[in-house]
Amino acid sequence: MDEKQIVYNKTHRDNHTSLLLQICRTLNLLILIFEKSNHLFNLRCQQATEDVEDSPTGGFEEGLNVYRQRDCFRNSNVTKPPN
């Protein structure tokens, strides 16, 4: 191989390596964003659950509406006001 071909191969390989690193960094960033948003969603669901469970009978409907709006209701056994 002549020197130009060696330099070309090295540059080509370095470009591929750089691109792969960028892809990996982007994927890691997306994973972190997803985990953070999922964590925040879980915190909101937990708070909504506590709001529903801790509310007196008069505040149950309000808590239940908040719970439904946060799309957590389907994962819960909260179906009727406490007695």
NORGILIN-V444512 format. One record per pair of residues at least 4 apart in sequence whose ideal C-beta (glycine too) atoms are under 8 Angstrom apart, sorted by the first residue. I is the first residue (numbers start at 1). GAP is how many residues later the second one is. D is the distance in whole Angstrom. If there is no record, write none. Layout:
# NORGILIN-V444512
I&GAP&D  I&GAP&D
This chain:
# NORGILIN-V444512
1&4&5  1&5&5  1&8&8  2&4&7  3&4&6  4&4&6  5&4&6  6&4&6  7&4&6  8&4&6  9&4&6  10&4&6  11&4&6  12&4&7  13&4&6  14&4&6  15&4&6  16&4&6  17&4&6  18&4&6  19&4&6  20&4&6  21&4&6  22&4&6  23&4&6  24&4&6  25&4&6  26&4&6  27&4&6  28&4&6  29&4&6  30&4&6  31&4&6  32&4&6  33&4&6  34&4&6  35&4&6  36&4&6  37&4&6  38&4&6  39&4&7  40&4&6  41&4&6  41&29&8  42&4&6  43&4&6  44&4&6  44&26&5  44&28&8  45&4&6  45&25&6  45&27&4  45&30&7  46&4&6  47&4&6  48&4&6  48&15&7  48&18&5  48&19&4  48&22&5  48&24&6  49&4&6  49&18&7  49&23&7  49&27&7  49&29&7  50&4&6  51&4&6  51&12&4  51&15&6  51&16&7  52&8&7  52&11&4  52&12&6  52&14&8  52&15&5  52&26&5  53&25&7  53&29&8  55&4&4  55&5&5  55&7&7  55&8&5  56&4&8  57&24&5  57&25&6  57&26&8  59&4&6  60&4&6  60&21&4  60&22&7  61&4&6  61&20&7  62&4&7  63&4&6  64&4&6  64&9&7  64&14&7  64&17&8  65&4&6  66&4&6  67&5&6  67&6&5  67&9&7  67&11&7  68&4&8  68&5&5  72&4&6  73&5&7
